[in-house]
Amino acid sequence: MKSTNYIQLLKRLVSAAFHYRASLLIPEPVAENRGLSSFPGKQYGSFRVFSALMMFAYADPVRAEWVEWLFNSGLSFRTKDNINQSFFSGQHQEDYFWSGFLSGGRAYQLDDYTRIYLNSGFTGDLHHRFQELDQYTLGGNATLTHKFGLGWQAPQLNMTVSGDEIFSSSKLRNGEKIISSLRFSKWLHERIQAQAGYRFDYRNGPQLQREIPTIPSNVFDLHGHSIDAALNFSVTETLRFNVSYAWRWGDIVSNNLPTSVSPEITNRVHALVEDDVFPGWLYSAYGTTQTYDAGLSYAFWEGYALIALSYQHVETQALGLNYQSNQVHLGFNYSN
């Protein structure tokens, strides 16, 4: 990368940090009339979820056997060959981008088998070609873990809820997201761990002027359900290989040129709006997504640091059409 590109990257990181700090001082108000108003995230906003988590994270521990401070950070490089998620191969757009995160919080040991982790975090994405997709999030999460017995063979259950505010360079992609999940894991062998999970994801975006009077424009008012299964193989004490599969059903978003989508299909979408990043329109509709993932990770610095390489293949079907995308991810994580 040329020196000028490094300077541009630094400027964008500084700009993101400035807006992040401003968002702490003046949080964005939650808009009225954004649909599904009875959903808790709509009424209070994910910024309130973050505030509530911080109140518990920094309060004095009560009836906890021990308290531990947590810190996690990471930086990754990703490539994606259909970043606009188009149904038509001739309209696929490619890009690579940098992703980073910082999080901190506390862990409480509630009893011999149960812990709770409370974290707040900041994430950011910086794209090479489509800089309008640059975004950062501010949020928090809580995870309750329970182990069913002693020893490495005892199964474990994790329950997580998270809330994030999304600040995007694309005005269409601003909003809030809330995710809740359950995950069951068990070591089948001293080198093989199996996992299975369920996840509910919810996101809402801004209300915009309709392109077609009879079709809503809130393409990023989305929710979906996922189930997944994974296997982790410990090749050595520091090297691990993992494979996973996930099936999601719910709302999907796809970017396509209006001339390539028939009126019959257009009349079946949940929402559409002119895209402010890619040529064409954004469509949201009910669909199913299958995700296949395989990767390697290597731990070092006495287990505090990790480098990982993974490949992901995604297949989505909706409106009688389908699209595929592939992503390569190289990442570095550090945790205390």
C-alpha positions as CSV (number, residue, x, y, z in Angstrom):
1,M,0.0,0.0,0.0
2,K,1.3,3.4,-0.9
3,S,2.1,6.1,1.7
4,T,-0.8,8.2,0.5
5,N,-3.2,5.3,1.2
6,Y,-1.8,5.1,4.7
7,I,-2.5,8.8,5.2
8,Q,-6.0,8.4,3.9
9,L,-6.6,5.4,6.2
10,L,-5.3,7.4,9.2
11,K,-7.6,10.3,8.4
12,R,-10.6,8.1,8.2
13,L,-9.8,6.4,11.5
14,V,-9.4,9.8,13.2
15,S,-12.7,10.9,11.7
16,A,-14.4,7.8,12.9
17,A,-13.0,8.2,16.4
18,F,-14.2,11.8,16.5
19,H,-17.7,10.9,15.6
20,Y,-17.6,8.0,18.1
21,R,-16.7,10.4,20.9
22,A,-19.4,12.8,19.8
23,S,-22.0,10.0,19.9
24,L,-21.1,9.4,23.5
25,L,-21.9,13.0,24.4
26,I,-25.0,13.4,22.1
27,P,-26.6,10.0,21.4
28,E,-28.9,10.0,18.4
29,P,-32.6,10.2,19.3
30,V,-34.8,7.2,18.5
31,A,-37.1,8.1,15.7
32,E,-40.8,7.7,16.2
33,N,-43.1,5.7,13.9
34,R,-40.4,3.3,12.7
35,G,-42.6,0.2,12.8
36,L,-42.7,-2.6,15.3
37,S,-43.0,0.0,18.0
38,S,-43.8,-2.6,20.6
39,F,-40.4,-4.2,20.3
40,P,-38.2,-3.1,23.3
41,G,-35.3,-2.1,21.1
42,K,-37.6,0.3,19.2
43,Q,-38.8,2.0,22.4
44,Y,-35.5,2.4,24.2
45,G,-32.8,2.1,21.5
46,S,-29.7,0.0,21.6
47,F,-27.9,2.9,23.2
48,R,-30.0,2.3,26.3
49,V,-29.1,-1.3,26.2
50,F,-25.4,-0.3,26.2
51,S,-26.0,2.1,29.1
52,A,-27.8,-0.5,31.2
53,L,-24.9,-3.0,30.6
54,M,-22.4,-0.4,31.7
55,M,-24.3,0.3,34.8
56,F,-24.0,-3.3,35.8
57,A,-20.5,-3.7,34.6
58,Y,-19.1,-0.9,36.7
59,A,-21.2,-1.3,39.7
60,D,-19.8,-2.9,42.9
61,P,-20.0,-6.7,42.7
62,V,-22.7,-8.3,44.8
63,R,-22.6,-11.9,45.9
64,A,-19.9,-12.7,43.3
65,E,-17.0,-15.0,44.3
66,W,-14.6,-13.1,42.2
67,V,-14.5,-10.3,39.7
68,E,-12.1,-10.1,36.7
69,W,-11.6,-7.2,34.3
70,L,-11.7,-8.1,30.6
71,F,-10.1,-6.5,27.6
72,N,-10.3,-7.7,23.9
73,S,-9.1,-6.3,20.7
74,G,-8.7,-7.3,17.1
75,L,-7.8,-6.3,13.6
76,S,-8.7,-8.2,10.4
77,F,-8.4,-8.0,6.7
78,R,-11.4,-9.3,4.6
79,T,-12.2,-9.7,0.9
80,K,-15.7,-10.3,-0.4
81,D,-16.7,-11.0,-4.1
82,N,-20.4,-10.0,-3.9
83,I,-20.4,-7.2,-1.3
84,N,-23.6,-5.8,-2.7
85,Q,-25.4,-9.2,-2.5
86,S,-26.8,-9.0,-6.0
87,F,-28.8,-11.8,-7.5
88,F,-27.1,-11.4,-10.9
89,S,-23.5,-12.4,-11.3
90,G,-22.9,-9.6,-13.8
91,Q,-23.7,-7.0,-11.2
92,H,-21.5,-8.5,-8.4
93,Q,-19.2,-5.9,-6.8
94,E,-15.9,-6.9,-5.1
95,D,-14.1,-5.1,-2.3
96,Y,-11.7,-5.6,0.5
97,F,-11.9,-3.9,3.9
98,W,-10.3,-3.6,7.3
99,S,-12.3,-4.4,10.5
100,G,-11.3,-3.6,14.0
101,F,-12.8,-3.9,17.5
102,L,-12.1,-2.9,21.1
103,S,-14.1,-4.1,24.0
104,G,-13.8,-4.1,27.8
105,G,-15.8,-5.2,30.8
106,R,-16.0,-7.5,33.8
107,A,-16.6,-11.2,34.6
108,Y,-18.4,-12.3,37.7
109,Q,-18.3,-15.8,39.2
110,L,-21.8,-16.3,40.5
111,D,-21.3,-19.9,41.8
112,D,-19.2,-23.0,41.1
113,Y,-20.6,-23.5,37.7
114,T,-22.0,-20.1,36.5
115,R,-20.4,-16.9,35.3
116,I,-21.6,-13.7,33.7
117,Y,-19.6,-11.5,31.4
118,L,-20.6,-7.8,30.8
119,N,-18.8,-5.9,28.0
120,S,-19.0,-2.7,26.1
121,G,-17.4,-2.3,22.7
122,F,-16.5,-0.3,19.6
123,T,-16.2,-1.8,16.1
124,G,-15.3,-0.2,12.8
125,D,-15.0,-1.1,9.1
126,L,-13.0,0.8,6.5
127,H,-13.5,-0.2,2.8
128,H,-11.1,0.3,-0.1
129,R,-13.5,0.8,-3.1
130,F,-16.9,1.6,-1.5
131,Q,-16.0,4.0,1.3
132,E,-19.7,4.8,1.7
133,L,-20.0,1.4,3.4
134,D,-17.6,2.6,6.2
135,Q,-19.2,2.3,9.5
136,Y,-18.7,2.0,13.3
137,T,-20.8,0.7,16.1
138,L,-21.1,1.4,19.8
139,G,-22.8,-1.2,22.0
140,G,-22.6,-3.8,24.7
141,N,-23.3,-7.4,25.5
142,A,-24.0,-9.7,28.4
143,T,-23.2,-13.4,28.4
144,L,-24.3,-15.9,31.0
145,T,-22.4,-19.3,31.0
146,H,-23.3,-22.4,33.0
147,K,-21.2,-25.6,33.1
148,F,-23.1,-28.8,33.9
149,G,-20.5,-30.4,36.2
150,L,-16.8,-30.6,36.7
151,G,-14.0,-31.6,34.3
152,W,-13.4,-30.9,30.6
153,Q,-16.1,-33.3,29.5
154,A,-18.9,-31.4,31.2
155,P,-21.2,-29.6,28.6
156,Q,-21.6,-25.9,28.8
157,L,-24.5,-23.5,27.9
158,N,-24.0,-19.9,26.9
159,M,-26.8,-17.3,26.7
160,T,-25.9,-13.9,25.1
161,V,-27.8,-10.7,24.4
162,S,-26.2,-7.7,22.7
163,G,-27.3,-4.2,21.5
164,D,-25.4,-1.9,19.1
165,E,-26.0,1.4,17.5
166,I,-24.8,1.5,13.8
167,F,-23.3,4.7,12.5
168,S,-22.7,4.4,8.7
169,S,-21.4,6.7,5.9
170,S,-24.5,5.4,4.1
171,K,-27.6,7.1,5.5
172,L,-29.7,4.0,4.6
173,R,-27.5,1.8,6.7
174,N,-27.7,3.7,10.0
175,G,-29.8,2.1,12.7
176,E,-29.8,-0.3,15.6
177,K,-29.3,-4.0,16.0
178,I,-30.1,-6.5,18.8
179,I,-29.0,-10.1,18.9
180,S,-29.8,-12.8,21.3
181,S,-28.4,-16.4,21.2
182,L,-28.1,-19.7,22.9
183,R,-25.1,-21.9,22.4
184,F,-24.4,-25.5,23.7
185,S,-20.9,-26.9,23.6
186,K,-19.3,-30.2,24.7
187,W,-15.9,-31.7,24.3
188,L,-16.4,-35.1,22.6
189,H,-12.7,-35.9,22.9
190,E,-9.8,-34.1,24.5
191,R,-9.1,-32.7,21.0
192,I,-12.6,-32.4,19.5
193,Q,-15.3,-29.9,20.6
194,A,-18.8,-29.8,19.2
195,Q,-21.1,-26.8,19.3
196,A,-24.8,-26.1,18.4
197,G,-26.6,-22.8,18.6
198,Y,-29.7,-20.7,18.0
199,R,-29.7,-17.0,17.2
200,F,-32.3,-14.3,16.8
201,D,-31.2,-11.1,15.0
202,Y,-33.1,-7.8,14.8
203,R,-32.2,-4.6,13.0
204,N,-34.0,-1.4,12.2
205,G,-33.1,1.5,9.9
206,P,-34.4,4.9,9.0
207,Q,-37.7,5.6,7.4
208,L,-37.2,7.1,3.9
209,Q,-39.3,8.5,1.1
210,R,-41.0,5.7,-0.9
211,E,-39.8,5.1,-4.5
212,I,-43.1,3.3,-5.2
213,P,-46.1,4.6,-3.2
214,T,-47.4,1.1,-2.6
215,I,-44.1,-0.4,-1.3
216,P,-42.4,0.6,2.0
217,S,-38.8,2.0,1.9
218,N,-37.5,0.7,5.2
219,V,-35.3,-2.0,3.7
220,F,-33.1,-2.3,6.8
221,D,-36.0,-3.2,9.2
222,L,-35.0,-6.8,9.4
223,H,-35.2,-9.8,11.6
224,G,-34.2,-13.5,11.3
225,H,-33.6,-16.7,13.0
226,S,-30.5,-19.0,12.7
227,I,-29.4,-22.4,13.8
228,D,-25.8,-23.6,13.4
229,A,-23.4,-26.4,14.2
230,A,-19.6,-26.4,14.5
231,L,-16.7,-28.7,15.2
232,N,-13.4,-27.5,16.6
233,F,-10.3,-29.8,16.2
234,S,-7.3,-29.1,18.4
235,V,-4.4,-30.2,16.2
236,T,-1.9,-29.2,18.8
237,E,-2.0,-27.2,22.0
238,T,-1.8,-24.0,19.9
239,L,-3.2,-24.9,16.5
240,R,-6.9,-25.4,15.9
241,F,-9.0,-26.3,12.8
242,N,-12.7,-25.5,12.7
243,V,-15.7,-26.1,10.4
244,S,-19.2,-24.8,10.8
245,Y,-22.6,-24.6,9.0
246,A,-25.5,-22.2,9.6
247,W,-29.0,-22.0,8.3
248,R,-30.9,-18.6,8.6
249,W,-34.5,-17.8,7.7
250,G,-35.9,-14.3,7.7
251,D,-35.4,-11.0,6.0
252,I,-32.5,-10.5,3.5
253,V,-31.3,-7.5,1.5
254,S,-30.1,-7.5,-2.1
255,N,-28.9,-4.7,-4.5
256,N,-29.9,-5.0,-8.1
257,L,-30.6,-2.8,-11.1
258,P,-34.3,-2.1,-11.5
259,T,-34.2,-3.2,-15.2
260,S,-33.1,-6.7,-14.2
261,V,-36.0,-7.3,-11.7
262,S,-39.4,-8.0,-13.2
263,P,-42.5,-6.2,-12.0
264,E,-43.9,-9.5,-10.7
265,I,-40.9,-9.9,-8.4
266,T,-40.9,-6.2,-7.4
267,N,-44.5,-6.5,-6.2
268,R,-43.5,-9.4,-3.8
269,V,-40.7,-7.5,-1.9
270,H,-41.2,-6.2,1.6
271,A,-39.4,-2.9,0.9
272,L,-37.3,-1.2,-1.7
273,V,-35.3,2.1,-2.0
274,E,-32.7,3.6,-4.3
275,D,-29.2,2.6,-3.0
276,D,-26.8,5.4,-2.0
277,V,-23.7,3.2,-2.4
278,F,-24.2,1.0,-5.5
279,P,-26.1,1.5,-8.7
280,G,-29.7,0.4,-8.6
281,W,-32.1,-0.3,-5.8
282,L,-32.0,-2.2,-2.5
283,Y,-34.7,-4.9,-2.1
284,S,-35.7,-6.6,1.2
285,A,-37.6,-9.9,1.2
286,Y,-38.0,-13.1,3.0
287,G,-35.3,-15.6,2.2
288,T,-33.1,-18.4,3.5
289,T,-29.3,-18.3,3.8
290,Q,-26.8,-21.2,4.2
291,T,-23.3,-20.4,5.4
292,Y,-20.3,-22.7,5.2
293,D,-17.2,-21.8,7.1
294,A,-13.7,-23.4,7.6
295,G,-10.7,-21.9,9.3
296,L,-7.4,-22.3,11.1
297,S,-6.3,-20.4,14.2
298,Y,-3.0,-20.3,16.0
299,A,-2.5,-19.1,19.6
300,F,0.7,-17.6,20.9
301,W,2.0,-15.2,23.6
302,E,0.9,-17.8,26.2
303,G,-2.6,-17.9,24.8
304,Y,-3.2,-14.1,25.0
305,A,-2.9,-13.6,21.2
306,L,-4.5,-15.4,18.2
307,I,-4.1,-15.3,14.5
308,A,-6.8,-16.8,12.3
309,L,-7.4,-17.5,8.6
310,S,-10.9,-18.5,7.4
311,Y,-12.9,-19.0,4.3
312,Q,-16.7,-18.5,4.1
313,H,-19.2,-19.4,1.4
314,V,-22.8,-18.0,1.5
315,E,-25.8,-19.1,-0.5
316,T,-29.0,-17.1,-0.3
317,Q,-32.4,-17.8,-1.9
318,A,-35.3,-15.4,-2.1
319,L,-38.1,-14.4,-4.5
320,G,-37.3,-17.5,-6.6
321,L,-33.8,-16.1,-7.2
322,N,-30.4,-16.8,-5.5
323,Y,-27.0,-15.3,-5.0
324,Q,-23.7,-16.6,-3.7
325,S,-20.8,-14.8,-2.1
326,N,-17.3,-15.8,-0.9
327,Q,-15.2,-14.1,1.8
328,V,-11.6,-14.6,3.0
329,H,-10.7,-13.4,6.5
330,L,-7.3,-12.9,8.1
331,G,-7.4,-11.7,11.6
332,F,-5.4,-11.0,14.8
333,N,-6.9,-10.9,18.2
334,Y,-5.5,-10.0,21.6
335,S,-7.2,-10.7,25.0
336,N,-6.1,-10.3,28.5
